[in-house]
Amino acid sequence: MIKLTIAIATCLVLCLVLLLPSSNISYRHKYDLPTNGLNDSEQQSEKLLGGLLATGFEEKSCLSRYDQSMSKPSPYKPSRHIVSKLRSYEMLHKRCGPGTKAYKRATKQLGHNELSSSGDECRYVVWMPMFGLGNRMLSLVSVFLYALLTDRVMLVDQRNDITDLFCEPFPETSWLLPLDFPLNDQLDSFNREHSRCYGTMLKNHGINSTSIIPSHLYLDIFHDSRDHDKKFFCEEDQAFLDKVTWLVVKSNLYFVPSLWMIPSFQTKLIKLFPQKETVFHHLARYLFHPTNQVWGMVTRSYNAYLSRADERLGIQVRVFSKPVGYFQHVMDQILYSDHLKNMFLEQASSTGETIEVYQPSGEKIQQTDKKLHDQKALAEIYLLSLTDELVTSTRSTFGYVAQGLGGLKPWILYEPRDKKTPNPPCVRAMSMEPCFLRAPLHGCQAKTIKIPPFVRICEDWKTGLKLVDVSDEL
């Protein structure tokens, strides 16, 4: 019998934009449905991702939540501690979320310039979407983990297109920041020069051990944040921030690795994630459930092109500039979609397999916050996550999200220099975790970087840190 390999090629080329996704090719393997051979209890466990997901949702309103028919079961099982923590968080969110008495009390505090203490059981962290889709998903998981560690309720800014992309993740409540939130007209003006920016207040000596606790603060966690902003990752600063009722976060980074190096957090994290490299894998599959419109794009592509394949490989290409012939230097590392498609139309592979190439969309320019564009990009991320093997590009957030969702350790294509193919052209990732591309490598965490063996310098970026499982390195 002739083996059938199908390649999917997606094209989303971003030019001169930092940390945003680009193009991908993929081909993949045909699985039996994951419920085959499982008893009812095992099927239910698989449906709930080993206990990550809660029951009680109306399934038709969000088909992606419990649909595992296109993927094989993850070999990475969540710990009982993270399952318990998620159930506890859901109860906290239900008690303190939008529309509750606790939420109304907390928002009334925002009318005061300063408070003597936080004085309320409910505290909040507000996530703001920044940069492209990959950056947003990475930072959202980071903020959610911070919320879990600090017993805060996470609310997300809904003024962009998040409701067109994702279903509500928490049962019987909403993660959307209400449109009548008292600070909504100020959120866009929050930056590192704002008077409530934590880093700026530190720089201007506006915060010390005797300071009156403000009702809200803005946290700036970007690739170019200042040293004062990076004090967020210091133990003593967390002790102060813990007293503030409302925190607003803007970030374009996956800053999870540095949370592990805050001593009080590390103790909790080791229990929650005994397999260190599973943080994004578990939390992303818990948080992100594409809307029915996006899931329809995924399932139609899968059923039409992938379901009959014997093997699937995903290749995601990130291009950082656009000179004349800008794709050719990438072609020296891999064969891009049209070249690959034409090659296998003209001749079979050397080992006799039938190979097909598929490109879900032909979008080549980043168009963040345009509904259909972002929906197509999200669908392509999920198609990449459904591969058996994955090739990604240096510091591509698009690739980071796909590998984390799929539980894949990709081959990483090194970035071409002077239009020349690097030697070697790629390297195997140490783990499936994304890279914190601009980690604070000095300051309060400088002494701790070498201590935890599960935090390493990223393969694709020397200023980045990522989580690894030490046992995998032995």
NUSEGU-513897 format. One record per residue (C-alpha): residue number from 1; chain; x, y, z. Coordinates in Angstrom, 2 decimals. Layout:
residues N
{NUM,A,{X,Y,Z}}
...
This chain:
residues 474
{1,A,{0.00,0.00,0.00}}
{2,A,{1.31,3.44,-0.92}}
{3,A,{1.83,5.75,2.02}}
{4,A,{0.03,9.10,1.77}}
{5,A,{1.65,12.21,3.16}}
{6,A,{-0.21,15.51,3.02}}
{7,A,{1.49,18.87,3.39}}
{8,A,{-0.45,21.92,4.53}}
{9,A,{1.02,25.28,3.60}}
{10,A,{-0.23,28.42,5.28}}
{11,A,{1.20,31.81,4.45}}
{12,A,{1.16,34.74,6.86}}
{13,A,{4.29,36.75,6.16}}
{14,A,{5.03,39.64,8.49}}
{15,A,{7.52,42.26,7.52}}
{16,A,{9.46,44.51,9.87}}
{17,A,{7.21,43.67,12.85}}
{18,A,{8.86,42.30,16.01}}
{19,A,{7.71,38.98,17.44}}
{20,A,{4.82,38.34,15.05}}
{21,A,{3.96,35.13,13.12}}
{22,A,{4.41,34.36,9.48}}
{23,A,{4.00,31.37,7.15}}
{24,A,{3.73,27.67,7.59}}
{25,A,{3.58,24.37,5.78}}
{26,A,{2.33,21.20,7.34}}
{27,A,{1.57,17.60,6.62}}
{28,A,{0.33,15.08,9.10}}
{29,A,{-0.79,11.60,10.20}}
{30,A,{-4.21,9.95,10.24}}
{31,A,{-5.27,8.95,13.74}}
{32,A,{-8.04,6.70,14.91}}
{33,A,{-10.50,8.60,17.05}}
{34,A,{-9.00,8.88,20.56}}
{35,A,{-12.05,7.23,22.11}}
{36,A,{-11.43,3.92,20.30}}
{37,A,{-10.73,1.15,22.80}}
{38,A,{-11.51,3.32,25.83}}
{39,A,{-14.22,2.64,28.38}}
{40,A,{-16.76,5.30,29.33}}
{41,A,{-14.69,6.62,32.25}}
{42,A,{-11.56,6.88,30.11}}
{43,A,{-13.49,8.59,27.33}}
{44,A,{-14.85,11.16,29.79}}
{45,A,{-11.36,11.78,31.19}}
{46,A,{-9.98,12.28,27.69}}
{47,A,{-12.85,14.63,26.83}}
{48,A,{-11.98,16.74,29.88}}
{49,A,{-8.23,16.64,29.11}}
{50,A,{-7.42,14.58,32.17}}
{51,A,{-9.44,16.83,34.45}}
{52,A,{-8.23,20.21,33.16}}
{53,A,{-11.66,21.15,31.85}}
{54,A,{-14.75,21.64,33.97}}
{55,A,{-18.11,20.10,33.16}}
{56,A,{-21.36,22.00,32.91}}
{57,A,{-20.86,23.95,29.69}}
{58,A,{-23.46,23.86,26.92}}
{59,A,{-21.49,21.99,24.28}}
{60,A,{-23.15,23.29,21.10}}
{61,A,{-22.27,26.89,21.93}}
{62,A,{-18.55,26.05,21.83}}
{63,A,{-17.86,22.87,19.87}}
{64,A,{-14.09,23.09,20.25}}
{65,A,{-14.12,22.78,24.05}}
{66,A,{-14.70,19.03,24.20}}
{67,A,{-13.84,18.01,20.62}}
{68,A,{-10.77,15.76,20.72}}
{69,A,{-11.59,13.87,17.50}}
{70,A,{-8.78,15.42,15.45}}
{71,A,{-5.93,14.95,17.91}}
{72,A,{-4.32,12.04,19.68}}
{73,A,{-4.38,11.99,23.50}}
{74,A,{-1.68,14.09,25.10}}
{75,A,{1.03,12.05,26.84}}
{76,A,{1.32,14.87,29.38}}
{77,A,{-1.18,14.43,32.20}}
{78,A,{-2.03,17.35,34.51}}
{79,A,{-1.16,16.99,38.17}}
{80,A,{-3.92,16.70,40.74}}
{81,A,{-2.67,19.99,42.18}}
{82,A,{-3.26,22.00,38.98}}
{83,A,{-6.67,20.36,38.51}}
{84,A,{-7.62,21.29,42.08}}
{85,A,{-6.24,24.82,41.63}}
{86,A,{-8.29,25.37,38.48}}
{87,A,{-11.48,24.25,40.24}}
{88,A,{-10.68,26.63,43.12}}
{89,A,{-10.01,29.44,40.68}}
{90,A,{-13.35,28.86,38.97}}
{91,A,{-15.12,29.25,42.31}}
{92,A,{-13.15,32.43,43.02}}
{93,A,{-14.02,33.87,39.61}}
{94,A,{-17.68,33.03,40.08}}
{95,A,{-17.69,34.75,43.48}}
{96,A,{-15.71,37.83,42.42}}
{97,A,{-16.39,38.14,38.69}}
{98,A,{-18.38,40.78,36.80}}
{99,A,{-21.83,41.48,38.18}}
{100,A,{-21.12,40.19,41.69}}
{101,A,{-21.34,42.28,44.84}}
{102,A,{-17.62,41.80,45.40}}
{103,A,{-16.83,43.14,41.91}}
{104,A,{-19.04,46.18,42.46}}
{105,A,{-17.32,46.93,45.78}}
{106,A,{-13.90,46.60,44.15}}
{107,A,{-14.76,48.94,41.27}}
{108,A,{-15.99,51.57,43.73}}
{109,A,{-12.48,51.67,45.18}}
{110,A,{-11.23,52.97,41.84}}
{111,A,{-12.93,56.27,42.56}}
{112,A,{-10.38,56.98,45.28}}
{113,A,{-6.86,58.14,44.52}}
{114,A,{-5.29,56.19,47.37}}
{115,A,{-6.33,53.62,49.95}}
{116,A,{-4.88,52.72,53.30}}
{117,A,{-5.23,49.02,52.48}}
{118,A,{-6.79,46.77,49.88}}
{119,A,{-9.38,45.64,52.44}}
{120,A,{-11.32,43.25,50.20}}
{121,A,{-11.22,39.52,49.57}}
{122,A,{-11.29,39.96,45.79}}
{123,A,{-8.32,41.26,43.83}}
{124,A,{-8.00,41.53,40.07}}
{125,A,{-5.55,41.53,37.19}}
{126,A,{-6.70,43.01,33.88}}
{127,A,{-5.09,41.73,30.66}}
{128,A,{-4.71,44.07,27.70}}
{129,A,{-4.12,42.68,24.15}}
{130,A,{-0.85,43.87,22.62}}
{131,A,{0.90,43.11,19.31}}
{132,A,{-0.14,40.10,17.19}}
{133,A,{-2.19,37.00,17.95}}
{134,A,{0.77,34.84,19.01}}
{135,A,{2.03,37.49,21.43}}
{136,A,{-1.45,37.92,22.85}}
{137,A,{-1.97,34.22,23.52}}
{138,A,{1.45,33.92,25.17}}
{139,A,{0.95,36.94,27.41}}
{140,A,{-2.60,35.88,28.30}}
{141,A,{-1.40,32.50,29.56}}
{142,A,{1.34,34.29,31.52}}
{143,A,{-1.13,36.66,33.17}}
{144,A,{-3.49,33.78,33.97}}
{145,A,{-0.70,31.85,35.68}}
{146,A,{0.11,34.98,37.68}}
{147,A,{-3.57,35.18,38.67}}
{148,A,{-3.48,31.54,39.84}}
{149,A,{-0.35,32.15,41.91}}
{150,A,{-1.66,35.31,43.56}}
{151,A,{-5.35,34.37,43.93}}
{152,A,{-6.49,37.16,41.65}}
{153,A,{-9.39,37.18,39.22}}
{154,A,{-8.26,37.66,35.62}}
{155,A,{-10.41,39.84,33.37}}
{156,A,{-9.65,40.46,29.69}}
{157,A,{-10.19,43.59,27.64}}
{158,A,{-12.99,42.76,25.19}}
{159,A,{-12.85,45.87,23.02}}
{160,A,{-10.86,44.14,20.27}}
{161,A,{-11.77,40.78,18.72}}
{162,A,{-11.31,38.29,21.55}}
{163,A,{-15.00,37.32,21.53}}
{164,A,{-14.69,36.48,17.82}}
{165,A,{-11.78,34.15,18.57}}
{166,A,{-12.38,32.40,21.88}}
{167,A,{-15.25,31.04,23.96}}
{168,A,{-15.61,31.82,27.65}}
{169,A,{-13.25,29.48,29.58}}
{170,A,{-14.80,29.69,33.06}}
{171,A,{-18.18,28.12,33.91}}
{172,A,{-21.17,30.23,34.99}}
{173,A,{-19.31,33.53,34.80}}
{174,A,{-17.41,35.73,32.33}}
{175,A,{-13.76,36.59,31.86}}
{176,A,{-14.64,39.74,29.89}}
{177,A,{-13.92,43.10,31.49}}
{178,A,{-17.30,44.90,31.46}}
{179,A,{-17.60,47.77,29.02}}
{180,A,{-18.67,50.04,31.88}}
{181,A,{-15.48,49.35,33.86}}
{182,A,{-14.57,52.71,35.46}}
{183,A,{-11.06,52.82,33.95}}
{184,A,{-12.04,51.81,30.41}}
{185,A,{-11.49,55.30,29.04}}
{186,A,{-7.98,55.33,30.55}}
{187,A,{-6.74,51.85,29.60}}
{188,A,{-5.30,52.85,26.24}}
{189,A,{-3.34,55.68,27.83}}
{190,A,{-1.56,53.37,30.27}}
{191,A,{2.12,53.33,29.32}}
{192,A,{5.46,53.55,31.06}}
{193,A,{5.13,57.32,31.37}}
{194,A,{1.77,57.09,33.13}}
{195,A,{1.65,58.24,36.74}}
{196,A,{0.26,54.84,37.82}}
{197,A,{2.94,52.82,36.02}}
{198,A,{4.69,50.76,38.69}}
{199,A,{8.13,51.09,37.09}}
{200,A,{7.78,54.86,36.78}}
{201,A,{6.68,55.18,40.38}}
{202,A,{9.75,53.20,41.47}}
{203,A,{11.99,55.35,39.27}}
{204,A,{10.57,58.52,40.80}}
{205,A,{10.78,57.09,44.33}}
{206,A,{7.01,57.19,44.58}}
{207,A,{6.84,53.80,46.29}}
{208,A,{8.56,52.71,49.48}}
{209,A,{7.84,50.67,52.59}}
{210,A,{5.66,53.42,54.06}}
{211,A,{3.67,54.20,50.91}}
{212,A,{-0.10,54.30,50.98}}
{213,A,{-1.41,51.47,48.82}}
{214,A,{-2.91,52.71,45.52}}
{215,A,{-6.21,51.27,44.31}}
{216,A,{-4.68,50.31,40.96}}
{217,A,{-1.33,50.08,39.19}}
{218,A,{-0.20,49.53,35.62}}
{219,A,{2.48,46.89,34.88}}
{220,A,{4.62,47.29,31.75}}
{221,A,{6.14,43.93,30.70}}
{222,A,{7.51,44.33,27.17}}
{223,A,{10.59,43.35,25.21}}
{224,A,{12.00,46.84,25.81}}
{225,A,{10.79,47.45,29.37}}
{226,A,{13.08,49.37,31.69}}
{227,A,{14.95,47.94,34.66}}
{228,A,{12.44,49.52,37.02}}
{229,A,{9.59,47.76,35.21}}
{230,A,{11.42,44.45,35.57}}
{231,A,{11.29,44.83,39.35}}
{232,A,{7.92,43.12,38.93}}
{233,A,{9.90,39.86,39.04}}
{234,A,{11.43,40.60,42.46}}
{235,A,{10.14,38.98,45.64}}
{236,A,{9.97,42.19,47.66}}
{237,A,{8.06,43.96,44.90}}
{238,A,{5.54,41.15,44.75}}
{239,A,{4.94,41.65,48.46}}
{240,A,{3.91,45.24,47.73}}
{241,A,{1.88,44.43,44.61}}
{242,A,{-0.01,41.79,46.56}}
{243,A,{-1.73,44.60,48.48}}
{244,A,{-3.02,46.40,45.36}}
{245,A,{-6.61,45.51,44.44}}
{246,A,{-6.39,46.21,40.69}}
{247,A,{-3.42,45.49,38.42}}
{248,A,{-3.53,46.27,34.70}}
{249,A,{-0.98,44.40,32.57}}
{250,A,{0.23,45.11,29.06}}
{251,A,{2.73,42.61,27.67}}
{252,A,{3.84,41.01,24.41}}
{253,A,{5.87,38.27,26.11}}
{254,A,{5.63,34.81,27.61}}
{255,A,{7.10,35.75,30.99}}
{256,A,{6.33,32.46,32.78}}
{257,A,{9.99,31.33,33.21}}
{258,A,{10.79,34.32,35.40}}
{259,A,{7.77,33.65,37.60}}
{260,A,{9.48,30.35,38.47}}
{261,A,{12.44,32.29,39.85}}
{262,A,{10.41,34.22,42.40}}
{263,A,{10.99,32.07,45.52}}
{264,A,{7.45,32.23,46.90}}
{265,A,{6.03,31.31,43.48}}
{266,A,{8.51,28.53,42.78}}
{267,A,{7.31,26.46,45.74}}
{268,A,{3.74,26.58,44.40}}
{269,A,{4.74,25.99,40.79}}
{270,A,{6.72,22.85,41.51}}
{271,A,{3.56,21.28,42.95}}
{272,A,{1.32,22.50,40.15}}
{273,A,{3.67,21.47,37.34}}
{274,A,{5.97,18.58,38.30}}
{275,A,{6.67,18.33,34.55}}
{276,A,{8.12,21.81,34.11}}
{277,A,{7.70,22.01,30.34}}
{278,A,{3.93,21.47,30.48}}
{279,A,{2.91,24.90,31.79}}
{280,A,{1.78,26.39,28.49}}
{281,A,{0.50,23.04,27.19}}
{282,A,{-1.91,22.62,30.09}}
{283,A,{-2.96,26.24,30.62}}
{284,A,{-3.44,27.02,26.92}}
{285,A,{-5.64,23.97,26.41}}
{286,A,{-7.62,25.01,29.49}}
{287,A,{-8.04,28.67,28.48}}
{288,A,{-8.32,28.68,24.70}}
{289,A,{-11.39,27.25,22.98}}
{290,A,{-11.91,28.67,19.48}}
{291,A,{-15.38,29.94,18.64}}
{292,A,{-17.60,27.84,16.40}}
{293,A,{-16.74,30.04,13.41}}
{294,A,{-12.99,29.46,13.88}}
{295,A,{-13.47,25.79,14.73}}
{296,A,{-15.44,25.38,11.52}}
{297,A,{-12.38,26.59,9.59}}
{298,A,{-10.20,24.08,11.43}}
{299,A,{-12.52,21.09,10.99}}
{300,A,{-13.26,21.81,7.32}}
{301,A,{-9.56,21.97,6.49}}
{302,A,{-8.80,18.90,8.57}}
{303,A,{-11.59,16.80,7.08}}
{304,A,{-10.89,17.89,3.52}}
{305,A,{-7.11,17.59,3.51}}
{306,A,{-5.65,16.01,6.66}}
{307,A,{-7.90,13.23,7.87}}
{308,A,{-6.82,10.80,5.14}}
{309,A,{-3.09,11.38,5.57}}
{310,A,{-0.76,8.75,7.00}}
{311,A,{1.69,11.35,8.28}}
{312,A,{1.66,15.08,8.90}}
{313,A,{4.58,17.46,9.29}}
{314,A,{4.14,21.15,10.05}}
{315,A,{6.63,23.76,8.87}}
{316,A,{6.16,27.33,10.07}}
{317,A,{8.32,30.03,8.48}}
{318,A,{8.94,33.47,9.93}}
{319,A,{10.42,36.15,7.65}}
{320,A,{11.73,39.32,9.31}}
{321,A,{12.33,41.57,6.29}}
{322,A,{11.11,42.13,2.76}}
{323,A,{13.89,42.86,0.27}}
{324,A,{13.57,41.79,-3.35}}
{325,A,{13.48,38.00,-3.47}}
{326,A,{13.10,37.82,0.29}}
{327,A,{11.79,34.25,0.21}}
{328,A,{14.77,32.76,-1.58}}
{329,A,{17.06,32.67,1.45}}
{330,A,{14.32,30.81,3.33}}
{331,A,{14.03,28.38,0.43}}
{332,A,{17.67,27.47,1.06}}
{333,A,{16.55,26.03,4.40}}
{334,A,{13.23,24.47,3.35}}
{335,A,{11.20,24.19,0.18}}
{336,A,{8.33,26.65,0.42}}
{337,A,{4.71,25.75,-0.35}}
{338,A,{4.35,26.39,-4.09}}
{339,A,{7.81,24.99,-4.84}}
{340,A,{7.06,21.95,-2.71}}
{341,A,{3.62,21.47,-4.25}}
{342,A,{4.93,21.67,-7.82}}
{343,A,{7.85,19.38,-7.08}}
{344,A,{5.64,16.57,-5.82}}
{345,A,{3.12,17.05,-8.61}}
{346,A,{5.91,16.38,-11.08}}
{347,A,{7.50,13.40,-9.33}}
{348,A,{6.99,11.02,-6.42}}
{349,A,{9.20,11.01,-3.35}}
{350,A,{12.38,8.92,-3.44}}
{351,A,{10.80,6.36,-1.11}}
{352,A,{7.56,6.10,-3.05}}
{353,A,{5.18,8.00,-0.77}}
{354,A,{2.41,10.11,-2.24}}
{355,A,{2.89,13.65,-0.95}}
{356,A,{0.33,16.44,-1.20}}
{357,A,{0.74,20.09,-0.21}}
{358,A,{-2.10,22.20,1.15}}
{359,A,{-2.23,25.91,1.98}}
{360,A,{-5.28,26.91,4.08}}
{361,A,{-5.01,30.64,3.38}}
{362,A,{-2.90,32.96,1.29}}
{363,A,{-2.71,35.84,3.76}}
{364,A,{0.73,37.43,3.57}}
{365,A,{0.43,40.67,5.54}}
{366,A,{-0.20,41.03,9.27}}
{367,A,{-3.63,42.60,9.89}}
{368,A,{-4.04,42.48,13.66}}
{369,A,{-7.54,43.26,14.97}}
{370,A,{-9.20,42.49,11.63}}
{371,A,{-11.74,39.82,12.52}}
{372,A,{-11.47,37.42,9.58}}
{373,A,{-7.68,37.71,9.38}}
{374,A,{-7.24,36.89,13.06}}
{375,A,{-9.71,34.01,12.81}}
{376,A,{-7.76,32.52,9.90}}
{377,A,{-4.51,32.93,11.82}}
{378,A,{-5.97,31.16,14.84}}
{379,A,{-7.28,28.32,12.67}}
{380,A,{-3.81,27.90,11.16}}
{381,A,{-2.22,27.76,14.62}}
{382,A,{-4.54,24.91,15.54}}
{383,A,{-3.88,23.08,12.26}}
{384,A,{-0.15,23.28,12.99}}
{385,A,{-0.75,21.96,16.50}}
{386,A,{-2.36,18.84,15.00}}
{387,A,{0.89,17.68,13.41}}
{388,A,{3.12,14.73,14.30}}
{389,A,{6.32,16.71,13.83}}
{390,A,{6.82,20.45,13.63}}
{391,A,{9.43,22.83,12.25}}
{392,A,{9.23,26.43,13.48}}
{393,A,{11.19,29.65,13.06}}
{394,A,{13.49,31.51,15.41}}
{395,A,{11.60,33.58,18.02}}
{396,A,{8.25,33.17,16.31}}
{397,A,{5.36,33.53,18.74}}
{398,A,{3.07,31.90,16.16}}
{399,A,{5.23,28.78,16.28}}
{400,A,{5.53,28.88,20.08}}
{401,A,{1.75,28.74,20.47}}
{402,A,{1.35,25.89,17.96}}
{403,A,{4.04,23.74,19.57}}
{404,A,{2.65,24.32,23.06}}
{405,A,{-0.93,23.49,22.12}}
{406,A,{0.19,20.35,20.31}}
{407,A,{2.67,19.21,22.96}}
{408,A,{5.42,19.17,20.32}}
{409,A,{9.18,19.70,20.58}}
{410,A,{9.89,21.32,17.21}}
{411,A,{12.94,21.67,15.06}}
{412,A,{13.76,25.39,15.10}}
{413,A,{15.01,27.02,11.89}}
{414,A,{17.81,29.45,12.63}}
{415,A,{17.33,32.92,11.21}}
{416,A,{19.27,33.44,7.94}}
{417,A,{22.04,36.03,8.12}}
{418,A,{22.97,38.11,5.07}}
{419,A,{20.58,35.93,3.04}}
{420,A,{22.76,32.89,3.73}}
{421,A,{21.67,29.56,5.17}}
{422,A,{23.03,29.02,8.69}}
{423,A,{25.15,25.96,9.41}}
{424,A,{23.53,24.01,10.96}}
{425,A,{20.21,25.26,9.57}}
{426,A,{18.15,24.15,12.58}}
{427,A,{18.22,22.74,16.11}}
{428,A,{15.86,20.50,18.09}}
{429,A,{14.04,22.33,20.88}}
{430,A,{14.90,21.35,24.45}}
{431,A,{11.23,21.47,25.38}}
{432,A,{7.81,22.40,24.04}}
{433,A,{7.68,25.53,26.23}}
{434,A,{7.76,28.98,24.57}}
{435,A,{10.76,31.24,25.10}}
{436,A,{10.64,34.34,27.30}}
{437,A,{12.48,36.35,24.67}}
{438,A,{13.50,39.31,26.84}}
{439,A,{13.99,37.85,30.30}}
{440,A,{15.49,40.01,33.09}}
{441,A,{19.00,38.56,33.10}}
{442,A,{20.26,41.00,35.71}}
{443,A,{18.87,42.69,38.80}}
{444,A,{17.15,40.70,41.54}}
{445,A,{16.95,37.51,39.46}}
{446,A,{20.58,37.49,38.31}}
{447,A,{21.65,35.39,41.30}}
{448,A,{18.89,32.84,40.78}}
{449,A,{19.21,32.17,37.04}}
{450,A,{21.89,29.49,37.49}}
{451,A,{20.17,27.86,40.47}}
{452,A,{17.08,26.17,39.00}}
{453,A,{18.24,23.52,36.51}}
{454,A,{14.86,23.64,34.80}}
{455,A,{15.41,27.16,33.42}}
{456,A,{17.74,27.40,30.42}}
{457,A,{18.85,29.92,27.82}}
{458,A,{16.65,29.56,24.73}}
{459,A,{18.00,27.74,21.67}}
{460,A,{16.84,30.52,19.36}}
{461,A,{17.59,33.66,21.38}}
{462,A,{20.47,34.34,23.76}}
{463,A,{18.57,36.84,25.91}}
{464,A,{15.68,34.43,26.40}}
{465,A,{14.83,31.84,29.03}}
{466,A,{12.66,28.74,28.79}}
{467,A,{11.51,25.92,31.02}}
{468,A,{12.82,22.39,30.47}}
{469,A,{12.45,19.05,32.20}}
{470,A,{15.86,18.10,33.50}}
{471,A,{15.15,14.38,33.06}}
{472,A,{14.80,14.96,29.31}}
{473,A,{18.31,16.39,29.22}}
{474,A,{19.94,13.39,30.91}}
